[in-house]
Amino acid sequence: QVQLVESGGGLVQAGGSLRLSCAGSGSIFRIKAMGWYRQAPGKQRELVAEIISGGSTNYADSVKDRFTISRDNAKNTVYLQMNSLKPEDTAIYYCTAVSATTAYRYWGQGTQVTVSS
């Protein structure tokens, strides 16, 4: 089992920055990838960014060059640095982790990010 706890969400003006953190606990050493999804009201949940155990990263086109994902393996924590935020970035952001053995995707409880115009 893996437990994920997000922090760092909040309200920010357009053009501002936020940093999300996600601390993992439990069988975290069996994790292949960690990342962030988001879900805006009335929309489907979508991938924002993901980092694989070897260090490679994937980003949604809408956040490339604005968001940066990183991982501290020693602390079992993944971060999402969000710069140049836009109102359309407003959503609940969910941390995820994918098991290296079962491919099961674990989810955190989510953290609200609101960007005002």
Buried (B, 14 or more C-beta within 10 A) or exposed (E): EBBBBBEBBEEBEEEBEBBBBBBBEBBBEEBBBBBBBBBBEEEEBEBBBBBBEEEEBBBBEEBEEBBBBBBEEEEBBBBBBBBEBBEEBBBBBBBBBBBEEEEEEBBBEBBEBBBEE
